[in-house]
Amino acid sequence: MTSMNPSSSPSDPSHASAAPTASAPASDAAAKAPGAEHSAGRPGHTHAAGHAAMIEGLSKDVKDDIFSGLTFASLGVRDSVLKSLDAMGFSKPTKIQAGLIPAVLAGKDVIGQAKTGTGKTAAFGLPVLCKLTKEQACGALILVPTRELCLQVAAELNELGQFTPIRAIAVYGGDRIQTQVDQLKKGPQIIVSTPGRLMDMVERGHISLKNVKFAILDEVDRMLDIGFRDDIRRIFGKCPPPGERQTVFVSATMTPEVERLARSHSKDAEKIVAVTAGALTTALVKQFYLPVQPWDKKKLLAHLLTHEEPAVTLVFCRMKRTVDDVCKYLQAKKLEVHAIHGDMYQRKRNKVIEQLQSGDLKVLIASDLASRGLDVEGISHVINYDLPDDPEVYVHRIGRTARIGREGVAWSFCTPEQGELLTSIEMLINTEIPKLEYPDFVPTPPPRGVPAGPGGGPEVKKPEPVNRIAATMAPPVPAASTVDPSKFPGGIVPSKLPAKRMFGRVKGR
């Protein structure tokens, strides 16, 4: 197998048969990055020396883009939490952490935006661990959009607070309610939950939100969309009002509408934006797009996975059935791959994530379930098998690699009709995504029945625009030559619209 060489040139004849035509980082760059070795604790965390070496090994531009020049102690983090950070090997806060932690410690409501992979969980979790006391059961409520993120955030907070009396539990659907009720009886100070299961627990009387001091929405753009908006309003209605609780919202992307909604649930929220250089994606993610015909996408994916040597790869598909279809195709090619999407049983989803975190899984085919907050160090490649319809989803997807200072690669398959979608993604992230081609990949001709368009691709016909309202109000009159008189009563064929139609005003009293 051949891997990409960052020092090779497209004109180098020795790489003409297998190397891509655009320069890219080594496929296993993330695995060989300084400090990539795992600690003896939860997989994915480095020794203190390894983490420091990793930071020192970064270029000055990258360090300036991600890390602040402060220390956690200077931000006001208490000693017991500093001890946890030291044990986990973290000494320098990122920019979002340096901005968010002092603001929350000062009692402010905050709206935080930062690039994916820059430590937003610790940014809101550390001040909560510092301010809560052991007696404050359900003192902090953290709402997340997916079950996987729920488990992950709770585990990370417990690790950050390992030398404090503060404990977090995960409350989510798909697991036995009684198990979670037993955990709630122990009076945990932090509850991390998905909205649906939380409302269920509140209605059953297992959770009271009257003592909530911190209400936090992670991935706020997803939490305040149409699907969750009513649930969030109901949940916040059962918490103390703004001013009597602190409200924190964080995400990588933040539209004006989402910010307006967030402010309606908070009081004088301070917005902290830790996005420098105008880009929403970190410079450590090397992004490329690969032009491909729709019928060749599975073949190209198999080609990449067999001709490259990615350490751990996440492949994102738009639909759940595509996830299953691609997974079966690759397994038929004798590739070891696994799938994860929302229709799978929760126990199986948990097992897949555990395999991913432990390093036992190399290729994961996923729906956008895994694009939000999944933090697994060692993911070297993200492949967008399907470009997302929403450009903001692209930001969250590729943020699964290049976590906290490590390098990563993002490849996106782009079909001929998706040029405008790719451009909209580039406009959002303020970065041009270069083209990447594989000279040794041989495209297949269009399937039978697919008309060929320009460049050998399928002919894409755009439908003519139709004014639905105008068509309803003034339907076209058929030409006399095309009318069959036998189909009209008495042989009378209408030649124009009736003089009066039912568009008059309704008379009131």
MIZA-955648 format. One line per field, with one value per residue (C-alpha): residue number from 1; residue in three letters; y, x negated, z negated. Coordinates in Angstrom, 3 decimals, m for minus. Example, Ala and Ser with C-alpha at 12.3 -4.5 7.8 and 13.67 -1.06 7.14 Angstrom:
<sites>
num: (1,2)
residuo: (ALA,SER)
Y: (m4.500,m1.060)
X: (m12.300,m13.670)
Z: (m7.800,m7.140)
</sites>
This chain:
<sites>
num: (1,2,3,4,5,6,7,8,9,10,11,12,13,14,15,16,17,18,19,20,21,22,23,24,25,26,27,28,29,30,31,32,33,34,35,36,37,38,39,40,41,42,43,44,45,46,47,48,49,50,51,52,53,54,55,56,57,58,59,60,61,62,63,64,65,66,67,68,69,70,71,72,73,74,75,76,77,78,79,80,81,82,83,84,85,86,87,88,89,90,91,92,93,94,95,96,97,98,99,100,101,102,103,104,105,106,107,108,109,110,111,112,113,114,115,116,117,118,119,120,121,122,123,124,125,126,127,128,129,130,131,132,133,134,135,136,137,138,139,140,141,142,143,144,145,146,147,148,149,150,151,152,153,154,155,156,157,158,159,160,161,162,163,164,165,166,167,168,169,170,171,172,173,174,175,176,177,178,179,180,181,182,183,184,185,186,187,188,189,190,191,192,193,194,195,196,197,198,199,200,201,202,203,204,205,206,207,208,209,210,211,212,213,214,215,216,217,218,219,220,221,222,223,224,225,226,227,228,229,230,231,232,233,234,235,236,237,238,239,240,241,242,243,244,245,246,247,248,249,250,251,252,253,254,255,256,257,258,259,260,261,262,263,264,265,266,267,268,269,270,271,272,273,274,275,276,277,278,279,280,281,282,283,284,285,286,287,288,289,290,291,292,293,294,295,296,297,298,299,300,301,302,303,304,305,306,307,308,309,310,311,312,313,314,315,316,317,318,319,320,321,322,323,324,325,326,327,328,329,330,331,332,333,334,335,336,337,338,339,340,341,342,343,344,345,346,347,348,349,350,351,352,353,354,355,356,357,358,359,360,361,362,363,364,365,366,367,368,369,370,371,372,373,374,375,376,377,378,379,380,381,382,383,384,385,386,387,388,389,390,391,392,393,394,395,396,397,398,399,400,401,402,403,404,405,406,407,408,409,410,411,412,413,414,415,416,417,418,419,420,421,422,423,424,425,426,427,428,429,430,431,432,433,434,435,436,437,438,439,440,441,442,443,444,445,446,447,448,449,450,451,452,453,454,455,456,457,458,459,460,461,462,463,464,465,466,467,468,469,470,471,472,473,474,475,476,477,478,479,480,481,482,483,484,485,486,487,488,489,490,491,492,493,494,495,496,497,498,499,500,501,502,503,504,505,506,507,508,509)
residuo: (MET,THR,SER,MET,ASN,PRO,SER,SER,SER,PRO,SER,ASP,PRO,SER,HIS,ALA,SER,ALA,ALA,PRO,THR,ALA,SER,ALA,PRO,ALA,SER,ASP,ALA,ALA,ALA,LYS,ALA,PRO,GLY,ALA,GLU,HIS,SER,ALA,GLY,ARG,PRO,GLY,HIS,THR,HIS,ALA,ALA,GLY,HIS,ALA,ALA,MET,ILE,GLU,GLY,LEU,SER,LYS,ASP,VAL,LYS,ASP,ASP,ILE,PHE,SER,GLY,LEU,THR,PHE,ALA,SER,LEU,GLY,VAL,ARG,ASP,SER,VAL,LEU,LYS,SER,LEU,ASP,ALA,MET,GLY,PHE,SER,LYS,PRO,THR,LYS,ILE,GLN,ALA,GLY,LEU,ILE,PRO,ALA,VAL,LEU,ALA,GLY,LYS,ASP,VAL,ILE,GLY,GLN,ALA,LYS,THR,GLY,THR,GLY,LYS,THR,ALA,ALA,PHE,GLY,LEU,PRO,VAL,LEU,CYS,LYS,LEU,THR,LYS,GLU,GLN,ALA,CYS,GLY,ALA,LEU,ILE,LEU,VAL,PRO,THR,ARG,GLU,LEU,CYS,LEU,GLN,VAL,ALA,ALA,GLU,LEU,ASN,GLU,LEU,GLY,GLN,PHE,THR,PRO,ILE,ARG,ALA,ILE,ALA,VAL,TYR,GLY,GLY,ASP,ARG,ILE,GLN,THR,GLN,VAL,ASP,GLN,LEU,LYS,LYS,GLY,PRO,GLN,ILE,ILE,VAL,SER,THR,PRO,GLY,ARG,LEU,MET,ASP,MET,VAL,GLU,ARG,GLY,HIS,ILE,SER,LEU,LYS,ASN,VAL,LYS,PHE,ALA,ILE,LEU,ASP,GLU,VAL,ASP,ARG,MET,LEU,ASP,ILE,GLY,PHE,ARG,ASP,ASP,ILE,ARG,ARG,ILE,PHE,GLY,LYS,CYS,PRO,PRO,PRO,GLY,GLU,ARG,GLN,THR,VAL,PHE,VAL,SER,ALA,THR,MET,THR,PRO,GLU,VAL,GLU,ARG,LEU,ALA,ARG,SER,HIS,SER,LYS,ASP,ALA,GLU,LYS,ILE,VAL,ALA,VAL,THR,ALA,GLY,ALA,LEU,THR,THR,ALA,LEU,VAL,LYS,GLN,PHE,TYR,LEU,PRO,VAL,GLN,PRO,TRP,ASP,LYS,LYS,LYS,LEU,LEU,ALA,HIS,LEU,LEU,THR,HIS,GLU,GLU,PRO,ALA,VAL,THR,LEU,VAL,PHE,CYS,ARG,MET,LYS,ARG,THR,VAL,ASP,ASP,VAL,CYS,LYS,TYR,LEU,GLN,ALA,LYS,LYS,LEU,GLU,VAL,HIS,ALA,ILE,HIS,GLY,ASP,MET,TYR,GLN,ARG,LYS,ARG,ASN,LYS,VAL,ILE,GLU,GLN,LEU,GLN,SER,GLY,ASP,LEU,LYS,VAL,LEU,ILE,ALA,SER,ASP,LEU,ALA,SER,ARG,GLY,LEU,ASP,VAL,GLU,GLY,ILE,SER,HIS,VAL,ILE,ASN,TYR,ASP,LEU,PRO,ASP,ASP,PRO,GLU,VAL,TYR,VAL,HIS,ARG,ILE,GLY,ARG,THR,ALA,ARG,ILE,GLY,ARG,GLU,GLY,VAL,ALA,TRP,SER,PHE,CYS,THR,PRO,GLU,GLN,GLY,GLU,LEU,LEU,THR,SER,ILE,GLU,MET,LEU,ILE,ASN,THR,GLU,ILE,PRO,LYS,LEU,GLU,TYR,PRO,ASP,PHE,VAL,PRO,THR,PRO,PRO,PRO,ARG,GLY,VAL,PRO,ALA,GLY,PRO,GLY,GLY,GLY,PRO,GLU,VAL,LYS,LYS,PRO,GLU,PRO,VAL,ASN,ARG,ILE,ALA,ALA,THR,MET,ALA,PRO,PRO,VAL,PRO,ALA,ALA,SER,THR,VAL,ASP,PRO,SER,LYS,PHE,PRO,GLY,GLY,ILE,VAL,PRO,SER,LYS,LEU,PRO,ALA,LYS,ARG,MET,PHE,GLY,ARG,VAL,LYS,GLY,ARG)
Y: (0.000,3.506,6.494,10.169,11.891,15.567,16.157,14.638,16.876,16.234,16.323,13.693,10.715,8.272,9.073,9.390,6.120,6.150,9.571,12.161,15.261,17.658,17.754,16.493,15.509,11.963,9.644,8.621,12.126,12.218,8.878,9.983,13.473,14.360,13.252,10.859,8.053,7.175,7.479,4.646,6.174,6.714,6.181,9.379,11.410,11.993,12.088,15.586,15.444,14.177,16.940,19.605,18.141,18.134,21.841,22.724,20.770,22.935,25.904,29.363,30.176,27.060,27.684,31.269,30.053,27.561,28.300,31.370,32.561,32.059,29.234,27.574,28.872,32.462,31.963,31.292,27.493,26.023,23.749,20.439,20.961,22.064,18.749,16.910,18.970,18.231,14.504,14.613,16.499,19.816,22.954,25.600,26.666,27.195,30.575,29.613,28.291,31.469,33.549,31.452,30.309,33.774,35.007,32.061,32.263,35.931,34.917,36.072,34.471,33.577,32.727,31.064,30.222,28.436,26.091,22.401,20.472,23.390,22.221,23.733,21.037,21.965,25.646,25.388,22.378,23.728,26.798,24.648,22.217,25.183,26.852,23.932,22.440,18.859,19.757,21.179,18.198,18.967,22.266,22.139,20.995,20.355,19.635,17.947,16.770,13.125,10.176,9.621,13.212,12.886,9.953,11.623,14.951,13.221,11.069,14.071,16.128,13.252,13.035,16.796,16.640,13.431,15.202,17.088,15.863,16.927,14.132,14.061,11.448,10.894,10.771,9.714,7.645,4.082,2.930,1.493,4.224,2.430,2.352,6.112,6.614,4.723,7.077,10.132,8.991,9.521,13.272,14.045,17.690,17.713,16.153,15.769,14.893,14.809,16.883,14.046,11.798,14.779,15.826,12.222,12.131,15.485,14.415,11.162,13.187,11.754,15.113,18.568,21.576,24.173,24.167,24.556,27.157,26.522,25.791,24.908,24.117,22.335,22.474,25.297,25.697,22.145,22.500,25.604,24.358,23.472,19.910,20.810,24.379,23.612,21.098,23.653,26.283,23.858,22.766,26.318,27.158,24.651,26.095,29.301,32.331,34.135,36.205,33.522,30.981,31.255,30.291,29.205,28.435,27.014,25.821,25.954,27.643,30.400,31.986,35.356,33.604,31.100,33.924,35.821,32.747,32.142,35.701,35.270,32.506,34.480,37.828,40.265,37.375,38.173,36.797,35.313,34.381,32.476,32.216,33.822,34.384,34.435,30.648,28.298,25.285,24.814,25.062,21.598,20.001,19.569,19.788,18.501,17.657,14.735,14.999,11.793,10.579,9.361,5.730,5.725,6.912,3.478,2.404,5.557,5.081,1.500,2.768,5.336,2.875,0.279,2.638,4.861,4.029,6.185,5.443,5.858,7.055,8.446,8.272,10.447,9.643,11.722,8.934,5.915,3.522,4.825,4.038,0.420,0.135,1.480,m0.668,m3.853,m2.933,m2.434,m5.586,m7.506,m6.106,m7.735,m4.382,m4.216,m1.482,m0.747,1.381,3.711,5.596,6.491,3.349,1.063,m0.157,2.043,m0.857,m1.538,2.165,2.318,m0.733,0.824,4.057,2.064,0.207,3.517,5.052,1.986,1.892,m1.441,0.133,1.615,2.626,3.864,4.630,7.096,9.321,12.861,11.313,11.271,14.763,16.506,16.543,13.055,13.465,10.550,11.306,9.457,10.053,10.827,11.148,12.334,11.471,13.203,10.438,12.711,16.460,17.740,19.918,22.336,23.828,24.178,20.388,20.222,22.241,19.811,16.759,17.640,18.808,15.142,15.141,17.481,17.627,19.963,20.491,17.266,17.098,15.596,15.188,15.839,14.489,15.364,13.552,16.085,15.112,17.423,18.892,19.781,22.636,25.288,23.352,23.113,26.854,27.594,25.492,27.441,30.730,29.666,28.466,31.295,28.802,27.516,23.717,22.455,19.691,16.255,13.604,10.065,9.288,5.553,5.567,4.480,5.836,3.569,4.587,5.703,2.854,1.788,4.160,7.190,9.813,11.262,14.968,17.268,15.620,12.118,12.629,12.264,14.888,17.021,18.777,21.557,21.845,24.991,27.430,27.415,30.100,27.832,30.623,32.163,28.731,28.105,31.461,31.494,27.960,27.827,27.448,24.454,25.209,24.497,22.131,19.860,19.688,16.644,17.997,14.634,15.158,18.327,18.393,19.249,19.563,23.125,23.702,26.582,29.005,31.348,31.583,32.372,36.035,35.624,33.316,32.717,35.296,37.851,39.179,37.412,39.735,40.343,41.667)
X: (0.000,m1.184,m0.698,m0.736,m4.063,m4.018,m7.363,m6.430,m5.613,m2.845,m5.500,m7.642,m7.609,m8.247,m4.788,m2.896,m1.009,0.245,m0.180,2.607,2.037,2.326,m0.203,1.204,m0.078,m1.134,1.819,0.646,m0.381,2.176,1.022,m2.614,m2.020,m4.059,m2.315,0.048,m0.692,2.172,2.019,2.836,6.250,9.127,7.891,7.117,5.429,1.710,m0.902,m1.791,m5.185,m3.591,m1.002,m3.649,m5.836,m2.876,m2.234,m5.905,m6.036,m3.359,m4.168,m3.820,m0.828,1.039,0.255,1.430,4.605,5.574,3.853,3.762,0.661,2.250,2.359,5.371,4.273,4.300,7.900,9.059,9.412,9.363,6.564,8.472,9.403,5.852,4.702,6.992,5.712,2.137,2.890,4.461,1.487,3.165,1.243,2.200,5.804,7.142,8.535,12.163,11.227,9.320,12.341,15.167,13.788,13.266,16.636,18.552,16.597,17.624,21.295,22.055,24.331,22.194,22.544,19.322,18.221,14.977,13.540,14.254,11.672,10.550,11.912,15.384,16.489,13.717,14.450,17.891,17.146,14.176,15.944,18.972,16.695,15.128,18.390,20.641,20.646,21.265,24.688,26.048,27.844,28.776,26.958,25.909,27.953,26.125,28.273,26.788,28.353,27.178,26.843,23.199,22.308,24.250,22.102,18.921,19.523,20.430,17.277,15.062,16.530,15.989,12.380,11.881,13.439,11.764,10.194,13.402,16.644,18.608,20.066,21.892,24.282,25.662,29.452,30.435,32.931,32.341,31.127,33.089,34.849,34.460,30.667,30.623,33.154,30.815,27.991,30.197,30.996,27.323,27.771,25.307,24.391,24.291,26.870,25.936,29.003,30.799,34.030,36.509,35.336,34.944,38.575,39.628,37.684,39.091,42.680,42.140,40.891,37.359,35.686,36.456,34.997,35.826,32.262,30.458,27.689,26.150,28.132,25.781,26.561,23.773,23.997,26.492,27.175,28.531,30.317,32.238,33.344,36.957,36.694,35.579,36.834,40.107,38.426,35.777,38.432,40.340,37.172,35.991,39.502,39.034,35.614,35.086,35.450,32.479,30.746,31.306,29.364,26.364,26.940,24.109,24.393,21.502,21.061,18.693,21.302,23.709,26.285,27.907,31.251,29.693,27.957,31.256,32.989,30.100,30.331,34.066,33.195,30.444,29.798,27.270,25.240,21.663,20.612,17.117,15.828,12.549,12.390,9.250,8.065,11.695,11.899,14.253,11.965,8.559,5.518,4.428,7.172,5.887,9.016,9.477,12.346,12.301,14.425,16.382,19.498,22.353,22.032,18.272,18.379,18.243,15.448,13.436,13.942,12.672,9.717,8.780,9.052,6.884,4.282,3.799,2.944,5.241,4.978,8.677,11.194,14.723,16.856,19.981,23.070,26.213,28.783,28.954,29.628,26.503,24.502,25.692,25.224,21.655,20.775,21.985,20.090,16.790,17.262,17.750,14.346,12.898,12.405,12.983,15.574,18.417,21.555,23.353,26.628,29.797,31.764,29.294,29.970,28.310,26.297,24.782,24.058,22.279,20.201,19.101,18.045,16.119,14.273,13.471,12.137,10.059,8.396,9.949,11.856,10.180,13.050,16.458,19.272,21.611,24.596,24.435,25.125,21.327,20.656,21.613,19.025,17.553,14.084,11.789,8.098,6.334,8.934,6.620,9.123,12.688,14.295,17.478,18.927,21.957,21.556,24.002,26.902,26.151,22.635,22.511,22.702,19.460,17.709,18.834,17.957,14.356,13.924,13.772,10.116,7.270,8.397,6.474,3.365,3.105,3.104,5.853,7.120,10.628,11.627,14.966,16.515,18.074,20.292,20.613,23.946,22.626,20.356,22.635,22.853,19.058,18.806,21.285,19.151,16.031,17.874,18.896,15.460,13.686,11.238,10.712,10.797,8.253,8.969,7.385,7.255,5.908,4.394,4.480,8.233,10.058,13.635,16.362,18.700,22.264,24.654,27.079,29.985,28.095,27.738,24.249,23.815,20.794,17.518,19.011,21.134,24.900,27.038,28.586,31.787,32.977,36.784,38.335,39.357,43.108,45.117,47.469,49.825,50.139,50.715,53.572,55.250,54.988,54.705,53.693,56.517,56.000,55.644,58.763,56.883,55.967,59.454,61.652,65.257,66.669,65.344,67.411,71.171,73.180,70.011,69.418,65.671,64.569,62.212,61.457,61.658,65.057,65.835,66.450,64.566,64.633,62.049,64.419,64.235,66.023,68.651,68.512,71.118)
Z: (0.000,0.713,m1.530,m0.673,m1.012,m1.941,m0.293,3.063,5.976,8.510,11.219,9.537,11.952,9.139,7.716,11.012,10.738,7.177,5.591,5.658,7.749,4.810,1.995,m1.322,m4.766,m5.484,m5.987,m9.419,m10.472,m13.255,m14.620,m14.632,m15.967,m19.056,m22.206,m20.441,m22.885,m25.241,m28.975,m31.337,m31.984,m29.541,m25.978,m24.165,m26.910,m26.874,m29.573,m30.774,m29.050,m25.837,m25.792,m26.395,m23.665,m21.283,m21.886,m21.489,m18.230,m16.622,m14.424,m15.896,m13.671,m14.800,m18.479,m18.146,m16.424,m19.165,m22.471,m24.683,m26.467,m29.908,m32.458,m34.061,m37.455,m36.172,m34.999,m38.576,m38.411,m41.928,m43.163,m43.138,m39.479,m38.638,m40.073,m37.637,m34.702,m35.709,m35.943,m32.460,m31.068,m30.210,m31.143,m28.568,m28.001,m24.494,m23.489,m24.077,m27.524,m28.348,m27.360,m28.782,m32.150,m33.756,m32.437,m33.928,m37.182,m37.337,m37.199,m33.642,m31.066,m28.056,m24.370,m23.210,m19.684,m18.814,m16.245,m16.609,m18.589,m20.764,m24.113,m24.480,m26.955,m29.382,m28.733,m30.342,m32.550,m34.515,m35.990,m36.881,m38.738,m40.535,m41.620,m42.592,m46.081,m47.158,m48.580,m45.299,m43.754,m40.142,m40.428,m36.773,m33.784,m30.496,m27.439,m24.364,m21.073,m20.933,m23.301,m22.359,m23.199,m26.460,m27.600,m26.422,m28.184,m31.470,m31.298,m30.557,m33.407,m35.840,m34.746,m35.048,m38.523,m39.714,m42.715,m43.627,m45.254,m42.163,m40.044,m36.696,m35.327,m31.827,m31.375,m27.859,m25.920,m24.806,m28.239,m31.173,m33.125,m36.456,m36.092,m35.645,m38.475,m40.819,m39.839,m40.391,m43.940,m44.811,m44.257,m41.426,m41.133,m37.295,m34.968,m31.307,m29.274,m25.968,m25.986,m25.441,m28.268,m30.621,m30.120,m30.709,m33.989,m35.100,m34.364,m36.290,m39.271,m39.240,m38.511,m39.880,m38.049,m40.716,m42.085,m38.738,m39.048,m35.618,m32.436,m29.592,m25.961,m24.093,m20.276,m20.719,m16.996,m16.940,m20.275,m19.198,m15.796,m15.055,m16.405,m19.925,m20.321,m22.113,m24.448,m25.413,m26.111,m28.372,m30.198,m30.814,m32.026,m34.877,m35.836,m37.804,m35.496,m33.875,m36.503,m39.145,m37.088,m34.785,m31.161,m28.866,m25.149,m23.099,m19.521,m16.555,m14.369,m15.370,m13.069,m13.941,m14.533,m16.942,m18.800,m19.063,m20.504,m22.900,m24.190,m24.787,m27.299,m29.063,m30.713,m29.216,m27.767,m26.846,m23.463,m23.333,m19.897,m19.717,m15.918,m14.537,m10.972,m9.840,m9.433,m11.268,m10.772,m12.347,m10.089,m11.237,m9.115,m5.550,m3.414,0.134,2.453,4.859,8.037,8.606,10.430,8.172,9.293,8.578,4.952,3.341,5.678,4.881,1.141,1.342,3.404,0.756,m2.120,m0.344,1.173,m1.863,m5.461,m7.632,m11.341,m12.127,m9.546,m9.941,m6.791,m6.833,m4.773,m4.472,m4.961,m7.262,m4.388,m2.634,m5.786,m5.695,m1.927,m1.987,m5.005,m3.250,m0.068,m1.921,m3.996,m0.729,0.276,m2.876,m4.619,m8.370,m8.798,m11.218,m10.980,m13.369,m12.918,m14.797,m13.918,m15.709,m19.243,m21.854,m23.276,m19.849,m19.310,m22.669,m21.791,m18.486,m20.233,m22.863,m20.094,m18.418,m21.638,m22.510,m19.100,m18.068,m15.179,m12.101,m9.778,m10.945,m8.490,m10.188,m9.756,m11.166,m14.568,m15.047,m13.692,m16.931,m19.662,m19.221,m20.734,m19.954,m19.664,m16.888,m14.161,m11.258,m8.415,m7.902,m4.565,m3.442,m1.290,m0.870,m1.104,m3.738,m2.581,m5.433,m5.170,m8.972,m9.294,m7.286,m10.004,m12.715,m10.626,m9.861,m13.453,m14.473,m13.386,m14.372,m18.012,m20.346,m18.267,m16.273,m12.492,m10.385,m6.831,m5.464,m2.048,m0.451,2.505,4.867,7.804,10.853,9.759,6.266,7.323,5.809,2.544,2.329,2.962,0.166,m2.214,m1.197,m1.750,m5.264,m6.389,m4.527,m3.045,0.488,0.592,3.166,5.667,5.178,7.888,8.035,11.463,10.713,10.045,13.207,13.410,14.706,17.569,16.764,15.946,18.658,18.930,17.549,20.327,20.660,20.087,20.572,19.628,19.728,16.632,16.372,18.024,15.311,16.379,14.155,13.959,15.360,12.592,11.954,10.197,8.264,7.171,10.651,12.193,9.761,10.304,14.105,15.479,19.175,21.710,24.031,27.726,29.779,32.050,29.124,27.580,28.021,28.386,27.359,23.829,23.247,22.535,25.654,27.703,26.438,26.084,23.765,25.492,22.565,18.804,17.246,16.750,13.026,10.710,6.965,5.932,4.433,0.912,m1.897,m3.315,m7.029,m9.348)
</sites>
